[in-house]
């Protein structure tokens, strides 16, 4: 995958081969890691349509050469006004996960102000090298030709089929022919010429087309007439926020991650701080002591979230107090002494030989079912996400950046390797990233093994255990963790931690998480 004498140009790990290949094409044309991340973002909307859309939002943690990392926050914002429950187009659907069902809320009343378009344009202005018209070309080509549907995309489309069938426009994005009465299957292509046209129009006219022009006006007209909260001033007032990332140390490694007001990065930092005082690396990977320590730390972090962070968003002062030594010591004592569902998110991680690192996590929720006419752009359902509205769907605060578990991160190991990582998976994001970091730092696993190793997740008093595992492990843990779910196979439930690494010697490699159809491609040297 490259060497110090003749290094590769770059490496990308993402959730689909087409997404990764778009990034490679742009790097081969002279683009840097950020050009590649943008090309991958646009293409993910075509290749991963259940997970990504220009109607959503996200975050980028960017390290440009030797400059300090910056966090670009372009996540969704709550509208400036809230309709009554009787006025809003807001209703539940049931998604079928096979072994369980989960309720999601969709409709025009579930749309929050989308930020992805603004974010991509801001990143392009600040960090990119190539013209946007060139960056979007792979996505446009894939959209016109249609990406062959892979098994993972087929699987998740089946899960949220009620959303995809909630409107004719939504269904048309997921069937192979205009007359088909079923969703497309693995191997079939779904051409999206309107999406290609929308990408090209945005490249020509700029983000104003979305926030002030014809695309935005169509969205606002639909919301105004049919029960959505969004109004023109919501789009016009949206701004990308550039934040100083949260930085924390763990056993000689340095983690840089998403700061307040988002939750995920701070909760990861808190859990790592608990584990730093525990003998984690001295216990065999996957053993009963290892899993018990991880489970206890996750339980304590969950308790912290419920007790201290019930309001959703996180202030910087509260974030600092959570990581204060006195606060940590109380929880570390508890760790030593006491027993204490799939979301529409995708991860893009890129490293290049110039020293640039990009970790981008983007999400459309599950999608609300509404597609802006003539664009192929389905809007988010962030106001219908129970995880990020703990006080109820009718009580969200107006005009506020929505808190998120998304935690695009950069890790610098004690040996000098730099890794861009993150994950999809809603509340499992933090546990997925945590375990990849621990596998890298505590157990010195190579990146591919660190990503692939079996995971656990603790939430709502339930310990989830992914195989393979020792057959006696559940019984050994039963007294402390009586409620367990034993998964039969590796599953997207446990996240998708696509990761890219630049070694201390300049070697570039990566790992696409197999749980979510992950792909890693290396851009060859000149």
One Martini backbone bead per residue (centre of mass of N, CA, C, O) as a GRO file, in nm:
protein
  526
    1UNK     BB    1   0.051   0.065   0.014
    2UNK     BB    2   0.327   0.172   0.022
    3UNK     BB    3   0.625   0.388   0.066
    4UNK     BB    4   0.893   0.586   0.145
    5UNK     BB    5   1.007   0.608  -0.156
    6UNK     BB    6   0.693   0.556  -0.297
    7UNK     BB    7   0.436   0.717  -0.236
    8UNK     BB    8   0.127   0.759  -0.201
    9UNK     BB    9  -0.117   0.997  -0.234
   10UNK     BB   10  -0.367   0.819  -0.114
   11UNK     BB   11  -0.647   0.751   0.119
   12UNK     BB   12  -0.966   0.567   0.134
   13UNK     BB   13  -1.256   0.542   0.352
   14UNK     BB   14  -1.575   0.382   0.284
   15UNK     BB   15  -1.924   0.275   0.201
   16UNK     BB   16  -1.826   0.268  -0.113
   17UNK     BB   17  -1.681   0.220  -0.409
   18UNK     BB   18  -1.776   0.481  -0.554
   19UNK     BB   19  -1.694   0.677  -0.334
   20UNK     BB   20  -1.390   0.603  -0.340
   21UNK     BB   21  -1.337   0.639  -0.649
   22UNK     BB   22  -1.390   0.942  -0.660
   23UNK     BB   23  -1.150   1.021  -0.485
   24UNK     BB   24  -0.931   0.899  -0.664
   25UNK     BB   25  -0.984   1.064  -0.922
   26UNK     BB   26  -0.919   1.340  -0.789
   27UNK     BB   27  -0.629   1.276  -0.701
   28UNK     BB   28  -0.526   1.209  -0.993
   29UNK     BB   29  -0.597   1.526  -1.072
   30UNK     BB   30  -0.458   1.681  -0.795
   31UNK     BB   31  -0.594   1.634  -0.542
   32UNK     BB   32  -0.680   1.644  -0.222
   33UNK     BB   33  -0.832   1.532   0.059
   34UNK     BB   34  -1.071   1.742   0.025
   35UNK     BB   35  -1.150   1.687  -0.259
   36UNK     BB   36  -1.207   1.388  -0.203
   37UNK     BB   37  -1.430   1.428   0.012
   38UNK     BB   38  -1.625   1.577  -0.177
   39UNK     BB   39  -1.654   1.361  -0.394
   40UNK     BB   40  -1.761   1.150  -0.193
   41UNK     BB   41  -2.011   1.300  -0.096
   42UNK     BB   42  -2.164   1.323  -0.360
   43UNK     BB   43  -2.154   1.014  -0.424
   44UNK     BB   44  -2.307   0.911  -0.172
   45UNK     BB   45  -2.586   1.017  -0.271
   46UNK     BB   46  -2.589   0.789  -0.493
   47UNK     BB   47  -2.469   0.515  -0.346
   48UNK     BB   48  -2.603   0.619  -0.039
   49UNK     BB   49  -2.924   0.718  -0.016
   50UNK     BB   50  -3.001   0.638   0.285
   51UNK     BB   51  -2.747   0.812   0.420
   52UNK     BB   52  -2.723   1.034   0.180
   53UNK     BB   53  -2.769   1.402   0.149
   54UNK     BB   54  -2.820   1.736   0.066
   55UNK     BB   55  -3.057   1.733   0.304
   56UNK     BB   56  -2.840   1.740   0.523
   57UNK     BB   57  -2.556   1.670   0.741
   58UNK     BB   58  -2.243   1.765   0.931
   59UNK     BB   59  -1.883   1.677   0.957
   60UNK     BB   60  -1.542   1.819   0.976
   61UNK     BB   61  -1.216   1.694   1.031
   62UNK     BB   62  -0.932   1.911   0.981
   63UNK     BB   63  -0.593   1.855   0.849
   64UNK     BB   64  -0.367   2.099   0.728
   65UNK     BB   65  -0.099   1.974   0.752
   66UNK     BB   66   0.051   2.174   1.009
   67UNK     BB   67  -0.209   2.253   1.099
   68UNK     BB   68  -0.455   2.296   1.294
   69UNK     BB   69  -0.731   2.161   1.373
   70UNK     BB   70  -1.071   2.156   1.234
   71UNK     BB   71  -1.423   2.215   1.287
   72UNK     BB   72  -1.694   2.143   1.074
   73UNK     BB   73  -2.024   2.274   1.118
   74UNK     BB   74  -2.314   2.122   0.917
   75UNK     BB   75  -2.554   2.084   1.077
   76UNK     BB   76  -2.855   2.082   1.186
   77UNK     BB   77  -3.132   2.314   1.225
   78UNK     BB   78  -3.361   2.459   1.391
   79UNK     BB   79  -3.626   2.622   1.357
   80UNK     BB   80  -3.774   2.942   1.428
   81UNK     BB   81  -4.038   2.770   1.412
   82UNK     BB   82  -4.339   2.612   1.563
   83UNK     BB   83  -4.564   2.400   1.509
   84UNK     BB   84  -4.823   2.238   1.567
   85UNK     BB   85  -4.925   1.920   1.580
   86UNK     BB   86  -5.175   1.971   1.391
   87UNK     BB   87  -5.003   2.115   1.151
   88UNK     BB   88  -4.804   1.893   1.121
   89UNK     BB   89  -4.609   1.684   0.908
   90UNK     BB   90  -4.624   1.407   1.133
   91UNK     BB   91  -4.513   1.061   1.125
   92UNK     BB   92  -4.517   0.724   1.169
   93UNK     BB   93  -4.291   0.445   1.128
   94UNK     BB   94  -4.194   0.106   1.051
   95UNK     BB   95  -3.897  -0.059   1.102
   96UNK     BB   96  -3.739  -0.358   0.971
   97UNK     BB   97  -3.478  -0.570   1.135
   98UNK     BB   98  -3.620  -0.865   1.188
   99UNK     BB   99  -3.557  -0.869   1.525
  100UNK     BB  100  -3.687  -0.573   1.489
  101UNK     BB  101  -3.861  -0.271   1.571
  102UNK     BB  102  -3.882   0.081   1.452
  103UNK     BB  103  -3.959   0.411   1.521
  104UNK     BB  104  -4.031   0.666   1.285
  105UNK     BB  105  -4.021   1.012   1.176
  106UNK     BB  106  -4.202   1.191   0.929
  107UNK     BB  107  -4.213   1.448   0.710
  108UNK     BB  108  -4.216   1.790   0.686
  109UNK     BB  109  -4.206   1.812   1.014
  110UNK     BB  110  -3.894   1.669   1.018
  111UNK     BB  111  -3.747   1.920   0.908
  112UNK     BB  112  -3.435   2.048   0.904
  113UNK     BB  113  -3.190   2.257   0.855
  114UNK     BB  114  -2.977   2.229   0.603
  115UNK     BB  115  -2.592   2.196   0.575
  116UNK     BB  116  -2.426   2.051   0.350
  117UNK     BB  117  -2.394   2.258   0.127
  118UNK     BB  118  -2.252   2.474   0.295
  119UNK     BB  119  -2.016   2.293   0.382
  120UNK     BB  120  -1.894   2.224   0.103
  121UNK     BB  121  -1.837   2.518   0.019
  122UNK     BB  122  -1.653   2.595   0.257
  123UNK     BB  123  -1.440   2.378   0.212
  124UNK     BB  124  -1.365   2.464  -0.070
  125UNK     BB  125  -1.262   2.748   0.000
  126UNK     BB  126  -1.048   2.659   0.232
  127UNK     BB  127  -0.911   2.351   0.111
  128UNK     BB  128  -0.921   2.345  -0.189
  129UNK     BB  129  -0.803   2.307  -0.545
  130UNK     BB  130  -1.037   2.238  -0.716
  131UNK     BB  131  -1.290   2.261  -0.904
  132UNK     BB  132  -1.614   2.182  -0.854
  133UNK     BB  133  -1.678   2.075  -1.139
  134UNK     BB  134  -1.461   1.845  -1.104
  135UNK     BB  135  -1.545   1.709  -0.835
  136UNK     BB  136  -1.848   1.618  -0.943
  137UNK     BB  137  -1.812   1.423  -1.187
  138UNK     BB  138  -1.835   1.138  -1.067
  139UNK     BB  139  -2.122   1.176  -0.958
  140UNK     BB  140  -2.259   1.238  -1.230
  141UNK     BB  141  -2.185   0.978  -1.373
  142UNK     BB  142  -2.324   0.786  -1.173
  143UNK     BB  143  -2.608   0.910  -1.191
  144UNK     BB  144  -2.655   0.853  -1.499
  145UNK     BB  145  -2.581   0.541  -1.487
  146UNK     BB  146  -2.568   0.404  -1.223
  147UNK     BB  147  -2.543   0.223  -0.935
  148UNK     BB  148  -2.470  -0.071  -0.832
  149UNK     BB  149  -2.628  -0.255  -0.617
  150UNK     BB  150  -2.563  -0.356  -0.308
  151UNK     BB  151  -2.623  -0.548  -0.036
  152UNK     BB  152  -2.631  -0.323   0.179
  153UNK     BB  153  -2.825  -0.125   0.038
  154UNK     BB  154  -3.052  -0.327   0.012
  155UNK     BB  155  -3.093  -0.380   0.314
  156UNK     BB  156  -3.153  -0.082   0.414
  157UNK     BB  157  -3.392  -0.033   0.226
  158UNK     BB  158  -3.576  -0.247   0.352
  159UNK     BB  159  -3.596  -0.124   0.634
  160UNK     BB  160  -3.705   0.175   0.497
  161UNK     BB  161  -3.946   0.129   0.295
  162UNK     BB  162  -4.177   0.313   0.409
  163UNK     BB  163  -4.026   0.573   0.329
  164UNK     BB  164  -3.979   0.509   0.019
  165UNK     BB  165  -4.318   0.482  -0.002
  166UNK     BB  166  -4.435   0.774   0.092
  167UNK     BB  167  -4.346   0.856  -0.206
  168UNK     BB  168  -4.300   0.877  -0.537
  169UNK     BB  169  -4.027   1.028  -0.532
  170UNK     BB  170  -3.883   0.833  -0.337
  171UNK     BB  171  -3.926   0.570  -0.499
  172UNK     BB  172  -3.771   0.663  -0.763
  173UNK     BB  173  -3.479   0.642  -0.613
  174UNK     BB  174  -3.535   0.292  -0.574
  175UNK     BB  175  -3.580   0.220  -0.883
  176UNK     BB  176  -3.487   0.084  -1.193
  177UNK     BB  177  -3.775   0.166  -1.303
  178UNK     BB  178  -4.051   0.364  -1.358
  179UNK     BB  179  -4.253   0.086  -1.336
  180UNK     BB  180  -4.171  -0.020  -1.082
  181UNK     BB  181  -4.293  -0.202  -0.772
  182UNK     BB  182  -3.998  -0.223  -0.669
  183UNK     BB  183  -3.715  -0.245  -0.535
  184UNK     BB  184  -3.408  -0.252  -0.584
  185UNK     BB  185  -3.150  -0.477  -0.653
  186UNK     BB  186  -2.886  -0.643  -0.661
  187UNK     BB  187  -2.710  -0.499  -0.949
  188UNK     BB  188  -2.886  -0.269  -0.988
  189UNK     BB  189  -2.981   0.028  -1.148
  190UNK     BB  190  -3.019   0.396  -1.051
  191UNK     BB  191  -3.084   0.648  -1.217
  192UNK     BB  192  -2.988   1.023  -1.161
  193UNK     BB  193  -3.028   1.290  -1.352
  194UNK     BB  194  -3.135   1.511  -1.155
  195UNK     BB  195  -2.894   1.505  -0.964
  196UNK     BB  196  -2.682   1.587  -1.170
  197UNK     BB  197  -2.810   1.860  -1.239
  198UNK     BB  198  -2.792   1.975  -0.951
  199UNK     BB  199  -2.488   1.968  -0.919
  200UNK     BB  200  -2.424   2.151  -1.166
  201UNK     BB  201  -2.586   2.396  -1.071
  202UNK     BB  202  -2.427   2.444  -0.812
  203UNK     BB  203  -2.148   2.484  -0.946
  204UNK     BB  204  -2.243   2.739  -1.106
  205UNK     BB  205  -2.427   2.910  -0.871
  206UNK     BB  206  -2.418   2.797  -0.595
  207UNK     BB  207  -2.554   2.793  -0.273
  208UNK     BB  208  -2.788   2.996  -0.336
  209UNK     BB  209  -2.974   2.796  -0.480
  210UNK     BB  210  -3.053   2.657  -0.204
  211UNK     BB  211  -3.100   2.922   0.001
  212UNK     BB  212  -3.239   3.140  -0.237
  213UNK     BB  213  -3.344   2.976  -0.468
  214UNK     BB  214  -3.520   2.742  -0.635
  215UNK     BB  215  -3.474   2.511  -0.440
  216UNK     BB  216  -3.558   2.658  -0.178
  217UNK     BB  217  -3.843   2.750  -0.271
  218UNK     BB  218  -3.962   2.469  -0.301
  219UNK     BB  219  -3.930   2.385  -0.008
  220UNK     BB  220  -4.089   2.620   0.127
  221UNK     BB  221  -4.356   2.576  -0.014
  222UNK     BB  222  -4.411   2.294   0.098
  223UNK     BB  223  -4.400   2.372   0.399
  224UNK     BB  224  -4.617   2.595   0.401
  225UNK     BB  225  -4.856   2.409   0.264
  226UNK     BB  226  -4.771   2.101   0.429
  227UNK     BB  227  -4.633   2.109   0.738
  228UNK     BB  228  -4.375   2.280   0.771
  229UNK     BB  229  -4.133   2.473   0.949
  230UNK     BB  230  -3.995   2.592   0.724
  231UNK     BB  231  -3.828   2.896   0.618
  232UNK     BB  232  -3.656   3.132   0.453
  233UNK     BB  233  -3.488   3.225   0.712
  234UNK     BB  234  -3.355   2.955   0.762
  235UNK     BB  235  -3.183   2.940   0.506
  236UNK     BB  236  -3.057   3.232   0.511
  237UNK     BB  237  -2.932   3.182   0.824
  238UNK     BB  238  -2.734   2.975   0.755
  239UNK     BB  239  -2.432   2.844   0.927
  240UNK     BB  240  -2.113   2.777   0.940
  241UNK     BB  241  -1.910   2.620   1.195
  242UNK     BB  242  -1.596   2.694   1.339
  243UNK     BB  243  -1.409   2.479   1.546
  244UNK     BB  244  -1.251   2.383   1.825
  245UNK     BB  245  -1.132   2.106   1.912
  246UNK     BB  246  -1.120   1.828   2.095
  247UNK     BB  247  -0.852   1.750   2.333
  248UNK     BB  248  -0.697   1.429   2.409
  249UNK     BB  249  -0.549   1.187   2.620
  250UNK     BB  250  -0.416   0.835   2.556
  251UNK     BB  251  -0.155   0.664   2.630
  252UNK     BB  252   0.014   0.883   2.430
  253UNK     BB  253  -0.227   0.964   2.283
  254UNK     BB  254  -0.410   1.177   2.042
  255UNK     BB  255  -0.733   1.324   2.055
  256UNK     BB  256  -0.943   1.452   1.795
  257UNK     BB  257  -1.270   1.613   1.828
  258UNK     BB  258  -1.594   1.669   1.873
  259UNK     BB  259  -1.741   1.929   2.013
  260UNK     BB  260  -1.914   2.141   2.153
  261UNK     BB  261  -2.254   2.057   2.138
  262UNK     BB  262  -2.174   1.791   2.091
  263UNK     BB  263  -2.151   1.459   2.233
  264UNK     BB  264  -1.962   1.229   2.133
  265UNK     BB  265  -1.669   1.333   2.191
  266UNK     BB  266  -1.699   1.371   2.500
  267UNK     BB  267  -1.782   1.077   2.566
  268UNK     BB  268  -1.524   0.949   2.465
  269UNK     BB  269  -1.329   1.104   2.648
  270UNK     BB  270  -1.453   1.003   2.911
  271UNK     BB  271  -1.411   0.697   2.868
  272UNK     BB  272  -1.104   0.709   2.833
  273UNK     BB  273  -1.047   0.829   3.113
  274UNK     BB  274  -1.145   0.583   3.266
  275UNK     BB  275  -0.956   0.364   3.122
  276UNK     BB  276  -0.672   0.477   3.196
  277UNK     BB  277  -0.712   0.357   3.508
  278UNK     BB  278  -0.716   0.083   3.364
  279UNK     BB  279  -0.614  -0.264   3.290
  280UNK     BB  280  -0.663  -0.320   2.979
  281UNK     BB  281  -0.395  -0.425   2.829
  282UNK     BB  282  -0.367  -0.676   3.045
  283UNK     BB  283  -0.607  -0.785   2.892
  284UNK     BB  284  -0.746  -0.987   2.693
  285UNK     BB  285  -0.887  -0.986   2.402
  286UNK     BB  286  -1.225  -1.066   2.476
  287UNK     BB  287  -1.233  -1.097   2.760
  288UNK     BB  288  -1.390  -1.072   3.052
  289UNK     BB  289  -1.231  -0.825   3.167
  290UNK     BB  290  -1.251  -0.652   2.915
  291UNK     BB  291  -1.564  -0.644   2.882
  292UNK     BB  292  -1.626  -0.539   3.165
  293UNK     BB  293  -1.481  -0.267   3.144
  294UNK     BB  294  -1.630  -0.162   2.900
  295UNK     BB  295  -1.918  -0.188   3.013
  296UNK     BB  296  -1.880  -0.003   3.256
  297UNK     BB  297  -1.796   0.252   3.103
  298UNK     BB  298  -2.057   0.269   2.934
  299UNK     BB  299  -2.251   0.290   3.172
  300UNK     BB  300  -2.137   0.550   3.297
  301UNK     BB  301  -2.180   0.722   3.043
  302UNK     BB  302  -2.485   0.685   3.031
  303UNK     BB  303  -2.543   0.810   3.307
  304UNK     BB  304  -2.425   1.082   3.244
  305UNK     BB  305  -2.616   1.155   3.015
  306UNK     BB  306  -2.883   1.134   3.182
  307UNK     BB  307  -2.799   1.334   3.423
  308UNK     BB  308  -2.632   1.584   3.254
  309UNK     BB  309  -2.756   1.551   2.924
  310UNK     BB  310  -3.079   1.574   2.883
  311UNK     BB  311  -3.092   1.841   2.687
  312UNK     BB  312  -2.856   1.748   2.463
  313UNK     BB  313  -2.690   1.987   2.461
  314UNK     BB  314  -2.344   2.115   2.487
  315UNK     BB  315  -2.150   2.288   2.688
  316UNK     BB  316  -1.828   2.390   2.741
  317UNK     BB  317  -1.836   2.391   3.054
  318UNK     BB  318  -1.954   2.111   3.091
  319UNK     BB  319  -1.739   1.959   2.936
  320UNK     BB  320  -1.506   2.039   3.128
  321UNK     BB  321  -1.632   1.918   3.391
  322UNK     BB  322  -1.633   1.616   3.296
  323UNK     BB  323  -1.292   1.634   3.273
  324UNK     BB  324  -1.245   1.666   3.558
  325UNK     BB  325  -1.063   1.509   3.792
  326UNK     BB  326  -1.285   1.479   4.009
  327UNK     BB  327  -1.503   1.358   3.832
  328UNK     BB  328  -1.336   1.118   3.726
  329UNK     BB  329  -1.271   0.979   3.998
  330UNK     BB  330  -1.557   0.891   4.067
  331UNK     BB  331  -1.588   0.707   3.814
  332UNK     BB  332  -1.335   0.532   3.855
  333UNK     BB  333  -1.428   0.406   4.117
  334UNK     BB  334  -1.679   0.273   3.993
  335UNK     BB  335  -1.529   0.098   3.787
  336UNK     BB  336  -1.374  -0.076   4.009
  337UNK     BB  337  -1.626  -0.136   4.237
  338UNK     BB  338  -1.875  -0.142   4.030
  339UNK     BB  339  -2.187  -0.219   3.898
  340UNK     BB  340  -2.307  -0.033   3.660
  341UNK     BB  341  -3.023   0.179   1.598
  342UNK     BB  342  -3.024   0.232   1.265
  343UNK     BB  343  -2.860   0.497   1.095
  344UNK     BB  344  -2.824   0.771   0.861
  345UNK     BB  345  -2.484   0.711   0.825
  346UNK     BB  346  -2.161   0.834   0.703
  347UNK     BB  347  -1.811   0.760   0.628
  348UNK     BB  348  -1.513   0.974   0.564
  349UNK     BB  349  -1.165   0.881   0.501
  350UNK     BB  350  -0.861   1.088   0.463
  351UNK     BB  351  -0.526   1.055   0.321
  352UNK     BB  352  -0.220   1.228   0.249
  353UNK     BB  353   0.116   1.308   0.153
  354UNK     BB  354   0.081   1.625   0.260
  355UNK     BB  355  -0.076   1.595   0.559
  356UNK     BB  356  -0.371   1.534   0.511
  357UNK     BB  357  -0.687   1.528   0.700
  358UNK     BB  358  -1.013   1.352   0.669
  359UNK     BB  359  -1.318   1.367   0.872
  360UNK     BB  360  -1.642   1.256   0.757
  361UNK     BB  361  -1.979   1.312   0.876
  362UNK     BB  362  -2.295   1.203   0.741
  363UNK     BB  363  -2.658   1.297   0.737
  364UNK     BB  364  -3.032   1.201   0.689
  365UNK     BB  365  -3.108   1.003   0.862
  366UNK     BB  366  -3.387   0.851   0.693
  367UNK     BB  367  -3.571   1.041   0.586
  368UNK     BB  368  -3.893   1.208   0.502
  369UNK     BB  369  -4.001   1.168   0.174
  370UNK     BB  370  -3.903   1.438   0.061
  371UNK     BB  371  -3.863   1.573  -0.275
  372UNK     BB  372  -3.714   1.788  -0.465
  373UNK     BB  373  -3.806   1.896  -0.747
  374UNK     BB  374  -3.568   1.800  -0.996
  375UNK     BB  375  -3.312   1.672  -0.788
  376UNK     BB  376  -3.306   1.408  -0.585
  377UNK     BB  377  -3.362   1.552  -0.297
  378UNK     BB  378  -3.370   1.436   0.018
  379UNK     BB  379  -3.488   1.504   0.321
  380UNK     BB  380  -3.467   1.524   0.639
  381UNK     BB  381  -3.549   1.380   0.996
  382UNK     BB  382  -3.433   1.530   1.261
  383UNK     BB  383  -3.717   1.590   1.414
  384UNK     BB  384  -3.749   1.247   1.425
  385UNK     BB  385  -3.511   1.205   1.638
  386UNK     BB  386  -3.509   1.068   1.942
  387UNK     BB  387  -3.205   1.085   2.035
  388UNK     BB  388  -3.212   1.428   1.985
  389UNK     BB  389  -3.513   1.435   2.160
  390UNK     BB  390  -3.561   1.383   2.491
  391UNK     BB  391  -3.834   1.589   2.531
  392UNK     BB  392  -3.957   1.570   2.255
  393UNK     BB  393  -4.098   1.656   1.949
  394UNK     BB  394  -4.267   1.926   2.066
  395UNK     BB  395  -3.981   2.053   2.237
  396UNK     BB  396  -3.799   2.196   2.059
  397UNK     BB  397  -3.565   2.418   2.010
  398UNK     BB  398  -3.522   2.706   1.859
  399UNK     BB  399  -3.262   2.798   1.674
  400UNK     BB  400  -3.069   2.521   1.686
  401UNK     BB  401  -2.815   2.325   1.711
  402UNK     BB  402  -2.797   2.002   1.677
  403UNK     BB  403  -2.731   1.745   1.847
  404UNK     BB  404  -2.459   1.496   1.832
  405UNK     BB  405  -2.287   1.177   1.786
  406UNK     BB  406  -2.099   1.278   1.595
  407UNK     BB  407  -1.722   1.185   1.564
  408UNK     BB  408  -1.500   1.313   1.411
  409UNK     BB  409  -1.153   1.192   1.395
  410UNK     BB  410  -0.818   1.216   1.543
  411UNK     BB  411  -0.521   1.004   1.562
  412UNK     BB  412  -0.224   1.010   1.766
  413UNK     BB  413   0.028   0.821   1.817
  414UNK     BB  414   0.314   0.753   1.988
  415UNK     BB  415   0.453   0.663   1.697
  416UNK     BB  416   0.311   0.885   1.470
  417UNK     BB  417   0.048   0.807   1.383
  418UNK     BB  418  -0.231   0.892   1.156
  419UNK     BB  419  -0.594   0.897   1.215
  420UNK     BB  420  -0.891   0.871   1.036
  421UNK     BB  421  -1.209   0.880   1.212
  422UNK     BB  422  -1.533   0.713   1.232
  423UNK     BB  423  -1.908   0.697   1.246
  424UNK     BB  424  -2.181   0.524   1.231
  425UNK     BB  425  -2.484   0.465   1.457
  426UNK     BB  426  -2.550   0.671   1.655
  427UNK     BB  427  -2.508   0.550   1.971
  428UNK     BB  428  -2.265   0.366   1.841
  429UNK     BB  429  -2.039   0.561   1.773
  430UNK     BB  430  -1.880   0.579   2.042
  431UNK     BB  431  -1.818   0.271   2.070
  432UNK     BB  432  -1.669   0.229   1.806
  433UNK     BB  433  -1.441   0.436   1.841
  434UNK     BB  434  -1.338   0.346   2.113
  435UNK     BB  435  -1.250   0.052   2.019
  436UNK     BB  436  -1.050   0.134   1.805
  437UNK     BB  437  -0.863   0.293   1.987
  438UNK     BB  438  -0.802   0.065   2.189
  439UNK     BB  439  -0.688  -0.135   1.980
  440UNK     BB  440  -0.449   0.053   1.901
  441UNK     BB  441  -0.333   0.128   2.193
  442UNK     BB  442  -0.366  -0.130   2.388
  443UNK     BB  443  -0.311  -0.364   2.134
  444UNK     BB  444  -0.158  -0.290   1.867
  445UNK     BB  445  -0.334  -0.295   1.624
  446UNK     BB  446  -0.399  -0.307   1.325
  447UNK     BB  447  -0.629  -0.134   1.161
  448UNK     BB  448  -0.798  -0.365   1.040
  449UNK     BB  449  -0.829  -0.517   1.315
  450UNK     BB  450  -0.947  -0.282   1.483
  451UNK     BB  451  -1.212  -0.268   1.310
  452UNK     BB  452  -1.298  -0.587   1.303
  453UNK     BB  453  -1.333  -0.628   1.582
  454UNK     BB  454  -1.522  -0.711   1.820
  455UNK     BB  455  -1.821  -0.577   1.969
  456UNK     BB  456  -1.974  -0.354   2.196
  457UNK     BB  457  -2.295  -0.250   2.363
  458UNK     BB  458  -2.427  -0.004   2.594
  459UNK     BB  459  -2.789   0.016   2.657
  460UNK     BB  460  -3.057   0.019   2.845
  461UNK     BB  461  -2.930  -0.235   3.016
  462UNK     BB  462  -2.790  -0.344   2.743
  463UNK     BB  463  -2.580  -0.606   2.627
  464UNK     BB  464  -2.393  -0.610   2.337
  465UNK     BB  465  -2.277  -0.903   2.142
  466UNK     BB  466  -2.027  -0.973   1.924
  467UNK     BB  467  -1.899  -1.166   1.698
  468UNK     BB  468  -1.666  -1.334   1.818
  469UNK     BB  469  -1.694  -1.554   2.114
  470UNK     BB  470  -1.689  -1.681   2.404
  471UNK     BB  471  -1.917  -1.907   2.518
  472UNK     BB  472  -1.878  -1.818   2.840
  473UNK     BB  473  -1.916  -1.506   2.861
  474UNK     BB  474  -2.215  -1.446   2.931
  475UNK     BB  475  -2.210  -1.592   3.206
  476UNK     BB  476  -1.979  -1.422   3.340
  477UNK     BB  477  -2.167  -1.144   3.300
  478UNK     BB  478  -2.459  -1.185   3.423
  479UNK     BB  479  -2.457  -1.051   3.706
  480UNK     BB  480  -2.391  -0.756   3.585
  481UNK     BB  481  -2.535  -0.846   3.286
  482UNK     BB  482  -2.843  -0.970   3.247
  483UNK     BB  483  -2.884  -0.800   2.986
  484UNK     BB  484  -2.869  -0.969   2.668
  485UNK     BB  485  -2.729  -0.954   2.329
  486UNK     BB  486  -2.676  -1.215   2.093
  487UNK     BB  487  -2.506  -1.203   1.817
  488UNK     BB  488  -2.465  -1.397   1.516
  489UNK     BB  489  -2.346  -1.141   1.362
  490UNK     BB  490  -2.220  -0.913   1.193
  491UNK     BB  491  -2.323  -0.556   1.238
  492UNK     BB  492  -2.444  -0.234   1.176
  493UNK     BB  493  -2.510  -0.163   1.471
  494UNK     BB  494  -2.177  -0.128   1.535
  495UNK     BB  495  -2.110   0.029   1.287
  496UNK     BB  496  -1.878   0.248   1.062
  497UNK     BB  497  -1.520   0.257   1.083
  498UNK     BB  498  -1.386   0.433   0.867
  499UNK     BB  499  -1.024   0.427   0.793
  500UNK     BB  500  -0.724   0.643   0.791
  501UNK     BB  501  -0.358   0.611   0.735
  502UNK     BB  502  -0.054   0.772   0.850
  503UNK     BB  503   0.244   0.690   0.894
  504UNK     BB  504   0.549   0.773   1.023
  505UNK     BB  505   0.669   0.683   0.719
  506UNK     BB  506   0.411   0.757   0.508
  507UNK     BB  507   0.227   0.532   0.508
  508UNK     BB  508  -0.069   0.419   0.333
  509UNK     BB  509  -0.381   0.331   0.497
  510UNK     BB  510  -0.681   0.117   0.543
  511UNK     BB  511  -1.044   0.079   0.656
  512UNK     BB  512  -1.329  -0.084   0.583
  513UNK     BB  513  -1.621  -0.149   0.728
  514UNK     BB  514  -1.792  -0.451   0.702
  515UNK     BB  515  -2.071  -0.367   0.838
  516UNK     BB  516  -2.088  -0.116   0.591
  517UNK     BB  517  -1.947  -0.176   0.312
  518UNK     BB  518  -1.651  -0.129   0.322
  519UNK     BB  519  -1.389   0.079   0.165
  520UNK     BB  520  -1.045   0.060   0.037
  521UNK     BB  521  -0.836   0.307  -0.126
  522UNK     BB  522  -0.546   0.360  -0.333
  523UNK     BB  523  -0.344   0.613  -0.448
  524UNK     BB  524  -0.123   0.621  -0.665
  525UNK     BB  525   0.161   0.702  -0.764
  526UNK     BB  526   0.336   0.880  -1.011
   0.00000   0.00000   0.00000
